[in-house]
């Protein structure tokens, strides 16, 4: 069985661990998106993930996003089931600040 991430658009970045002891992989946006105050937007990853039948991918927000960037993963934890492949998984973010927030491609 093949496991792993698959690019489904040319702007996607295959996730990597930032350091040897990172708990997970860093996922990047494959598009630039501006989110207005109190707005919720889906942010494209440009990725699909192939998992085993009994596996799940969990998306967690960076702990610094709410304070430093003014955004939060609105559902706290995104769950990607093994049968979601080959569809793209996305992050659902809310701007909790009073100013527009831009997530740039590659962030």
Backbone as JSON, one array per atom type, in Angstrom:
{
  "sequence": "XXXXXXXXXXXXXXXXXXXXXXXXXXXXXXXXXXXXXXXXXXXXXXXXXXXXXXXXXXXXXXXXXXXXXXXXXXXXXXXXXXXXXXXXXXXXXXXXXXXXXXXXXXX",
  "N": [[0.85, -1.19, 0.0], [0.54, 2.19, -0.83], [1.43, 5.05, 0.95], [0.99, 8.45, 1.73], [1.52, 11.94, 0.81], [0.05, 13.63, -1.96], [0.56, 15.83, -4.59], [-1.94, 17.85, -5.94], [-2.22, 20.12, -7.29], [-0.12, 22.5, -8.99], [0.96, 24.4, -7.28], [1.24, 23.33, -4.8], [2.97, 22.19, -1.85], [4.93, 19.54, -0.83], [4.52, 18.24, 2.36], [6.83, 18.5, 5.11], [8.74, 17.58, 8.02], [9.67, 20.09, 10.28], [11.83, 20.02, 12.03], [14.07, 17.53, 13.4], [12.79, 16.41, 15.61], [10.15, 17.18, 15.41], [6.65, 17.1, 16.05], [4.8, 16.74, 14.07], [3.89, 17.3, 10.6], [4.54, 20.22, 8.63], [2.06, 21.98, 7.01], [1.37, 23.73, 4.05], [-0.17, 26.64, 2.56], [-1.58, 26.59, -0.69], [-2.33, 28.68, -2.15], [-2.84, 32.23, -2.23], [-4.7, 33.91, 0.16], [-6.99, 36.26, 1.38], [-8.48, 37.05, 4.4], [-11.24, 38.51, 5.77], [-12.11, 40.47, 8.75], [-13.82, 38.52, 11.17], [-14.59, 36.72, 9.23], [-14.87, 33.48, 7.7], [-12.88, 31.23, 5.95], [-12.04, 28.74, 3.52], [-8.86, 27.33, 3.03], [-6.75, 26.43, 0.52], [-4.72, 23.51, 0.24], [-3.68, 22.15, -1.83], [-3.2, 19.49, -1.81], [-3.66, 15.94, -1.58], [-4.14, 13.1, 0.52], [-3.0, 9.84, 0.92], [-3.98, 7.16, 2.82], [-3.81, 4.35, 5.12], [-6.46, 1.92, 5.6], [-7.3, 2.03, 8.28], [-6.43, 4.45, 9.22], [-6.06, 8.0, 9.98], [-5.82, 11.45, 9.16], [-4.92, 14.28, 10.97], [-5.5, 17.69, 11.27], [-4.01, 20.29, 12.92], [-4.02, 23.51, 14.4], [-1.39, 25.95, 14.35], [0.03, 26.95, 17.41], [0.72, 29.6, 17.65], [-0.77, 31.05, 15.81], [-3.37, 32.35, 16.51], [-2.6, 34.51, 18.26], [-0.31, 35.79, 17.07], [-0.99, 36.03, 14.34], [-3.72, 36.44, 14.13], [-5.59, 34.63, 13.28], [-7.49, 31.55, 13.3], [-7.8, 28.02, 13.25], [-10.88, 27.04, 12.54], [-12.45, 24.8, 13.26], [-11.0, 23.65, 15.24], [-9.73, 20.98, 15.23], [-9.01, 19.45, 12.27], [-10.32, 16.68, 10.6], [-9.28, 14.19, 8.46], [-10.45, 11.6, 6.76], [-9.56, 8.2, 5.85], [-10.84, 7.4, 3.51], [-11.18, 9.7, 2.06], [-9.37, 10.31, 0.11], [-9.09, 10.57, -3.41], [-9.41, 13.33, -2.94], [-8.81, 16.85, -2.44], [-7.57, 18.09, 0.65], [-8.41, 20.74, 2.88], [-7.81, 23.71, 4.88], [-9.84, 25.26, 7.32], [-10.23, 28.43, 8.16], [-10.66, 31.15, 10.5], [-10.77, 34.65, 10.71], [-9.91, 36.28, 13.5], [-9.23, 38.77, 14.22], [-9.26, 42.41, 14.05], [-8.58, 43.39, 11.63], [-7.98, 42.84, 8.08], [-6.53, 39.68, 7.2], [-3.87, 38.16, 5.54], [-3.07, 35.11, 4.13], [-0.35, 33.83, 2.7], [0.64, 32.16, -0.33], [2.44, 29.25, 0.21], [2.86, 29.72, 2.89]],
  "CA": [[0.0, 0.0, 0.0], [1.25, 3.46, -0.87], [0.95, 6.07, 1.86], [1.69, 9.71, 1.59], [0.88, 13.11, 0.24], [0.11, 13.76, -3.41], [0.22, 17.16, -5.1], [-3.01, 17.85, -6.94], [-2.02, 21.32, -8.11], [1.31, 22.84, -9.13], [1.39, 25.3, -6.21], [1.31, 22.59, -3.53], [4.27, 21.84, -1.29], [4.87, 18.29, -0.08], [4.86, 18.54, 3.75], [8.02, 17.95, 5.76], [8.9, 17.94, 9.43], [10.58, 21.24, 10.35], [13.03, 19.61, 12.75], [14.16, 16.09, 13.62], [11.86, 15.98, 16.66], [8.82, 17.76, 15.21], [5.55, 16.17, 16.3], [4.02, 16.54, 12.85], [4.34, 17.91, 9.35], [4.04, 21.56, 8.35], [1.24, 22.04, 5.8], [1.4, 25.09, 3.49], [-1.23, 27.08, 1.65], [-1.18, 26.55, -2.11], [-2.89, 29.89, -2.76], [-2.88, 33.4, -1.35], [-6.08, 34.17, 0.55], [-7.2, 37.31, 2.38], [-9.67, 36.77, 5.2], [-11.72, 39.72, 6.42], [-12.48, 40.26, 10.16], [-14.99, 37.65, 11.45], [-14.89, 35.87, 8.07], [-14.34, 32.12, 7.68], [-12.53, 30.83, 4.58], [-11.26, 27.53, 3.29], [-7.56, 27.62, 2.44], [-6.31, 25.27, -0.25], [-3.38, 22.94, 0.45], [-3.23, 21.56, -3.08], [-2.75, 18.14, -1.5], [-4.49, 14.82, -1.16], [-3.31, 12.19, 1.31], [-3.4, 8.44, 0.85], [-3.78, 6.55, 4.13], [-4.31, 3.0, 5.3], [-7.88, 1.86, 5.93], [-7.55, 2.33, 9.68], [-5.68, 5.65, 9.57], [-6.7, 9.3, 9.86], [-4.93, 12.61, 9.22], [-5.49, 15.33, 11.81], [-4.93, 19.03, 11.08], [-4.04, 21.12, 14.12], [-3.55, 24.87, 14.19], [-0.17, 26.37, 15.07], [-0.37, 27.66, 18.63], [0.99, 31.04, 17.52], [-1.65, 31.71, 14.84], [-4.34, 33.31, 17.04], [-1.97, 35.71, 18.84], [0.59, 36.47, 16.14], [-1.56, 36.27, 13.0], [-5.13, 36.82, 14.22], [-6.43, 33.61, 12.63], [-7.6, 30.29, 14.03], [-8.46, 26.9, 12.58], [-12.19, 27.25, 13.16], [-13.0, 23.58, 13.84], [-9.97, 23.21, 16.2], [-9.0, 19.85, 14.64], [-9.58, 18.95, 11.01], [-10.17, 15.23, 10.46], [-9.31, 13.7, 7.09], [-10.63, 10.14, 6.79], [-8.78, 7.46, 4.85], [-11.57, 7.28, 2.24], [-11.29, 11.02, 1.43], [-8.47, 10.3, -1.05], [-8.05, 11.5, -3.82], [-9.84, 14.72, -2.88], [-7.93, 17.8, -1.74], [-7.98, 18.53, 1.98], [-8.22, 22.18, 3.05], [-7.95, 24.22, 6.24], [-10.95, 26.2, 7.48], [-9.71, 29.43, 9.09], [-11.44, 32.34, 10.81], [-10.03, 35.84, 11.12], [-10.41, 36.72, 14.8], [-8.7, 40.11, 14.47], [-10.08, 43.52, 13.54], [-7.99, 43.78, 10.34], [-7.84, 41.72, 7.13], [-5.33, 38.86, 7.36], [-3.54, 37.45, 4.31], [-2.27, 33.89, 4.18], [0.32, 33.79, 1.42], [1.0, 30.87, -0.88], [3.67, 28.75, 0.79], [2.87, 29.86, 4.36]],
  "C": [[0.89, 1.24, 0.0], [0.61, 4.42, 0.11], [1.67, 7.36, 1.55], [0.86, 10.8, 0.95], [1.07, 13.13, -1.26], [-0.28, 15.18, -3.78], [-0.92, 17.02, -6.11], [-3.11, 19.2, -7.65], [-0.56, 21.74, -8.02], [1.84, 23.74, -8.03], [1.56, 24.61, -4.86], [2.76, 22.33, -3.14], [4.11, 20.55, -0.5], [5.33, 18.58, 1.35], [6.11, 17.82, 4.23], [7.98, 18.32, 7.23], [9.95, 19.05, 9.5], [11.89, 20.91, 11.05], [12.98, 18.1, 12.96], [13.12, 15.59, 14.63], [10.48, 16.64, 16.55], [7.74, 16.71, 15.41], [4.77, 15.85, 15.03], [4.64, 17.24, 11.67], [3.77, 19.31, 9.23], [3.32, 21.54, 7.01], [1.2, 23.5, 5.35], [0.17, 25.37, 2.64], [-0.72, 27.02, 0.22], [-1.73, 27.74, -2.88], [-2.77, 31.02, -1.75], [-4.34, 33.76, -1.12], [-6.09, 35.29, 1.56], [-8.53, 37.04, 3.06], [-10.03, 38.06, 5.95], [-12.07, 39.43, 7.89], [-13.8, 39.49, 10.28], [-15.37, 36.75, 10.28], [-14.22, 34.5, 8.24], [-14.07, 31.76, 6.22], [-11.78, 29.51, 4.57], [-9.97, 27.93, 2.58], [-7.04, 26.34, 1.8], [-4.9, 24.83, 0.15], [-2.8, 22.43, -0.86], [-2.8, 20.11, -2.93], [-3.91, 17.18, -1.26], [-3.57, 13.92, -0.35], [-3.89, 10.78, 1.22], [-3.0, 7.77, 2.15], [-4.21, 5.1, 4.1], [-5.76, 3.04, 5.73], [-8.2, 2.28, 7.35], [-6.8, 3.58, 10.16], [-6.5, 6.92, 9.35], [-5.61, 10.37, 9.88], [-5.64, 13.68, 10.04], [-4.75, 16.64, 11.54], [-5.13, 19.82, 12.36], [-3.48, 22.49, 13.76], [-2.22, 25.08, 14.91], [-0.61, 27.17, 16.29], [-0.17, 29.16, 18.53], [0.0, 31.76, 16.6], [-2.64, 32.7, 15.46], [-3.7, 34.61, 17.55], [-1.15, 36.49, 17.82], [-0.06, 36.85, 14.81], [-3.01, 36.71, 13.03], [-6.05, 35.86, 13.49], [-6.45, 32.35, 13.48], [-8.27, 29.25, 13.14], [-9.81, 26.74, 13.26], [-12.77, 25.98, 13.79], [-12.02, 22.93, 14.82], [-9.12, 22.06, 15.68], [-9.74, 19.44, 13.37], [-9.3, 17.47, 10.89], [-10.31, 14.85, 9.0], [-9.35, 12.17, 7.16], [-9.86, 9.47, 5.66], [-9.51, 7.36, 3.51], [-11.79, 8.63, 1.54], [-10.42, 11.13, 0.19], [-9.25, 9.91, -2.29], [-8.45, 12.97, -3.79], [-8.84, 15.58, -2.1], [-8.47, 18.07, -0.34], [-7.57, 19.99, 2.14], [-8.32, 22.53, 4.53], [-9.06, 25.26, 6.27], [-10.57, 27.19, 8.58], [-10.69, 30.58, 9.28], [-10.49, 33.46, 11.22], [-10.67, 36.35, 12.41], [-9.88, 38.11, 15.18], [-9.65, 41.17, 13.91], [-9.6, 44.03, 12.19], [-7.98, 42.58, 9.39], [-6.51, 40.99, 7.37], [-5.1, 38.12, 6.05], [-2.66, 36.26, 4.64], [-1.66, 33.77, 2.78], [0.61, 32.37, 0.98], [2.35, 30.46, -0.29], [3.75, 28.9, 2.3], [2.2, 28.67, 5.0]]
}
